[in-house]
Amino acid sequence: MKKTLSVDTVNAVENKQTEKKLLKKALSVENVINKKFNVVNFDGKWFDAFGNPEMTGTVLIYGDVKQGKTDFAFQFAKYLTKFGRVAYNSVEEGLSKTIQTTMERNNMKEVGKKFIFLNREPIDELKERLQRHRSPNIIIIDSVQFAELKFSEYKSFKEEFRHKLFIYISHVKGNNPEGSVAMKIYRDANIICRVEDFRMFPISRYGGGKYINISDKLAEEYWGLKN
């Protein structure tokens, strides 16, 4: 006569079988080397700064106030429209005279419908937007702090929209991005852009490494005095 199993024992066995089924297949060296990624060819100063990056994952821009973060974000967004549609979610300033002036200064009219501006769109609404067909594939969130972004939300965006590129802008505290969420994004990002005195200093997993002047005139004034 066979031994009767308890409900708990049966459930435990079923759970183990389910775990085995969910275990991902291990990859060989050949699998990894032959994998194709969504890499784009940057040129000019953008290649010198970042190399040829993937159009997925995370970019972090951080710096102190009035150092050129927003100008750099618009300049980068303008360049990225060569590779896809860009959405700029201004949670911090929203639709304002300062944003209008920054857009005019960087001649954003040139990119036409490849760029959209979101006026303080909450994170849950942004997620809804990105779930729609033909939604933007490059998203800028300004800023981590004003969006009150949770790290769980950051991970959710990265998992659900793994074929999109997210660019986060952060305040600083001392020399580091402000707050635990921004610091975790800093550690996870493929590209880091530190903005200081109208010059952007990059760290990229794709190469590059050369700084970009956000404003040649202001950068040379600031850094000339410092040197």
C-alpha positions as CSV (number, residue, x, y, z in Angstrom):
1,M,0.0,0.0,0.0
2,K,1.4,3.4,-1.0
3,K,2.1,6.0,1.6
4,T,-0.5,8.9,1.6
5,L,1.1,12.3,1.1
6,S,-0.1,15.4,3.0
7,V,-1.3,18.5,1.2
8,D,1.8,20.4,2.4
9,T,4.1,17.7,1.0
10,V,2.3,17.7,-2.4
11,N,2.5,21.5,-2.6
12,A,6.2,21.5,-1.7
13,V,6.9,19.0,-4.5
14,E,4.8,21.0,-7.0
15,N,6.7,24.2,-6.0
16,K,10.1,22.6,-6.6
17,Q,8.9,21.3,-10.0
18,T,7.7,24.8,-10.9
19,E,11.0,26.4,-9.8
20,K,12.9,23.9,-12.0
21,K,10.7,24.8,-15.0
22,L,11.3,28.6,-14.4
23,L,15.1,28.2,-14.2
24,K,16.7,30.0,-17.1
25,K,18.9,28.2,-19.6
26,A,22.6,28.8,-19.0
27,L,24.4,30.4,-21.9
28,S,27.6,29.3,-23.5
29,V,30.5,31.6,-24.4
30,E,29.4,31.4,-28.1
31,N,25.8,32.3,-27.1
32,V,27.1,35.5,-25.3
33,I,29.6,36.5,-28.1
34,N,27.0,36.0,-30.9
35,K,24.2,37.9,-29.1
36,K,23.1,41.0,-31.0
37,F,22.4,44.3,-29.1
38,N,20.7,47.5,-30.1
39,V,24.0,49.5,-30.5
40,V,24.0,52.8,-32.4
41,N,26.9,54.7,-34.0
42,F,27.5,58.0,-32.3
43,D,29.8,60.6,-34.0
44,G,31.8,63.7,-33.2
45,K,31.9,64.9,-29.6
46,W,29.2,62.3,-28.7
47,F,31.3,59.4,-29.7
48,D,34.4,61.0,-28.0
49,A,32.3,61.2,-24.8
50,F,30.3,57.9,-24.8
51,G,31.6,55.6,-27.5
52,N,28.8,53.6,-29.3
53,P,26.2,52.9,-26.7
54,E,23.1,50.7,-26.6
55,M,19.7,52.4,-26.9
56,T,18.5,50.6,-23.8
57,G,19.3,50.7,-20.1
58,T,20.1,53.8,-18.0
59,V,21.9,57.1,-18.3
60,L,22.3,59.4,-15.2
61,I,22.9,63.1,-15.4
62,Y,23.8,64.8,-12.1
63,G,25.2,68.1,-10.9
64,D,24.6,71.1,-8.7
65,V,22.0,73.9,-9.5
66,K,22.6,76.4,-12.3
67,Q,25.6,74.4,-13.7
68,G,24.0,73.5,-17.0
69,K,22.2,70.2,-16.4
70,T,19.0,71.1,-18.2
71,D,20.8,72.6,-21.2
72,F,22.9,69.5,-21.5
73,A,19.8,67.3,-21.2
74,F,18.2,69.2,-24.1
75,Q,21.4,69.0,-26.2
76,F,21.7,65.3,-25.6
77,A,17.9,64.8,-26.3
78,K,18.3,66.7,-29.5
79,Y,21.1,64.5,-30.7
80,L,19.3,61.3,-29.6
81,T,16.3,62.2,-31.9
82,K,18.6,60.8,-34.7
83,F,18.0,57.4,-33.2
84,G,14.4,57.5,-32.0
85,R,11.5,59.6,-30.5
86,V,12.4,61.3,-27.2
87,A,10.0,62.2,-24.3
88,Y,11.2,64.8,-21.8
89,N,9.2,64.6,-18.5
90,S,9.9,67.9,-16.7
91,V,8.5,67.0,-13.2
92,E,10.6,69.7,-11.6
93,E,10.1,72.9,-13.6
94,G,7.2,71.8,-15.7
95,L,5.9,74.1,-18.5
96,S,7.6,77.4,-17.6
97,K,9.4,80.4,-19.0
98,T,12.8,78.9,-18.0
99,I,12.1,75.7,-19.9
100,Q,10.9,77.7,-22.9
101,T,14.1,79.8,-22.9
102,T,16.3,76.7,-22.6
103,M,14.4,75.1,-25.5
104,E,14.8,78.2,-27.6
105,R,18.5,78.6,-26.7
106,N,19.1,75.0,-27.9
107,N,16.9,75.4,-31.0
108,M,14.7,72.4,-30.2
109,K,12.4,73.4,-33.1
110,E,14.8,71.6,-35.5
111,V,13.8,68.1,-34.2
112,G,10.1,68.6,-34.9
113,K,7.8,65.7,-33.8
114,K,10.7,63.5,-32.8
115,F,10.7,65.2,-29.4
116,I,7.7,65.6,-27.0
117,F,7.5,67.6,-23.7
118,L,5.6,66.2,-20.8
119,N,4.4,68.7,-18.2
120,R,5.0,67.2,-14.7
121,E,3.5,63.8,-15.7
122,P,3.3,61.5,-12.6
123,I,5.2,58.2,-12.8
124,D,2.1,56.0,-13.0
125,E,0.8,58.1,-15.9
126,L,4.2,58.0,-17.6
127,K,4.1,54.2,-17.3
128,E,0.7,54.1,-19.0
129,R,2.0,56.3,-21.8
130,L,4.9,54.0,-22.4
131,Q,2.6,50.9,-22.6
132,R,0.9,52.4,-25.7
133,H,1.8,51.4,-29.2
134,R,4.5,53.5,-30.8
135,S,5.4,55.3,-27.6
136,P,8.7,57.1,-27.3
137,N,11.7,54.9,-26.9
138,I,14.0,57.4,-25.2
139,I,12.7,58.9,-21.9
140,I,14.2,61.7,-19.8
141,I,12.9,62.1,-16.2
142,D,13.8,65.5,-14.6
143,S,14.4,64.9,-11.8
144,V,14.7,61.8,-9.6
145,Q,14.0,63.8,-6.5
146,F,10.9,65.8,-7.7
147,A,9.4,62.6,-9.3
148,E,9.8,61.0,-5.8
149,L,10.9,58.0,-7.7
150,K,11.1,54.7,-5.8
151,F,13.8,52.2,-6.6
152,S,11.2,49.6,-7.1
153,E,9.6,51.9,-9.8
154,Y,13.0,52.3,-11.4
155,K,13.5,48.5,-11.6
156,S,9.9,48.1,-12.9
157,F,10.6,50.5,-15.8
158,K,13.8,48.8,-16.6
159,E,12.2,45.3,-16.6
160,E,9.0,46.2,-18.4
161,F,10.5,48.5,-21.0
162,R,13.8,46.8,-21.5
163,H,14.0,48.0,-25.2
164,K,13.8,51.7,-24.2
165,L,16.5,54.0,-22.9
166,F,15.9,55.9,-19.7
167,I,17.8,59.1,-18.8
168,Y,17.5,60.3,-15.2
169,I,18.5,63.8,-13.9
170,S,19.6,64.1,-10.3
171,H,20.4,66.8,-7.8
172,V,23.6,66.4,-5.8
173,K,24.6,66.3,-2.1
174,G,28.2,67.0,-1.8
175,N,29.9,65.3,-4.7
176,N,27.3,62.5,-5.1
177,P,23.8,62.2,-6.5
178,E,21.3,63.1,-3.8
179,G,19.5,60.3,-2.0
180,S,19.6,56.5,-1.9
181,V,17.6,56.0,-5.1
182,A,19.8,58.3,-7.1
183,M,22.9,56.6,-5.7
184,K,21.5,53.1,-6.7
185,I,20.8,54.5,-10.2
186,Y,24.4,55.9,-10.3
187,R,25.8,52.4,-9.6
188,D,23.5,50.7,-12.2
189,A,23.8,53.2,-15.1
190,N,25.7,52.4,-18.2
191,I,26.6,56.1,-18.8
192,I,27.1,58.7,-16.1
193,C,27.2,62.4,-16.9
194,R,28.6,64.7,-14.2
195,V,27.9,68.3,-14.9
196,E,30.0,71.0,-13.4
197,D,30.4,74.6,-14.4
198,F,28.9,74.1,-17.9
199,R,31.1,71.1,-18.7
200,M,29.9,67.5,-18.8
201,F,32.4,64.8,-17.6
202,P,31.3,61.3,-18.8
203,I,31.9,57.8,-17.5
204,S,30.7,55.3,-20.1
205,R,30.9,51.5,-20.2
206,Y,31.1,51.8,-24.0
207,G,34.3,53.9,-24.2
208,G,34.8,57.6,-24.8
209,G,35.6,59.6,-21.8
210,K,36.1,63.1,-23.2
211,Y,34.2,66.0,-21.7
212,I,31.7,68.1,-23.5
213,N,31.3,71.9,-23.1
214,I,27.6,72.7,-22.6
215,S,28.5,76.3,-23.3
216,D,31.9,77.0,-24.8
217,K,31.9,80.6,-23.5
218,L,30.8,79.9,-20.0
219,A,32.9,76.7,-19.6
220,E,36.0,78.4,-20.7
221,E,35.3,81.3,-18.4
222,Y,34.8,79.0,-15.3
223,W,37.5,76.5,-16.1
224,G,40.0,79.1,-17.2
225,L,39.7,80.8,-13.9
226,K,40.0,77.5,-12.0
227,N,43.1,76.6,-13.9
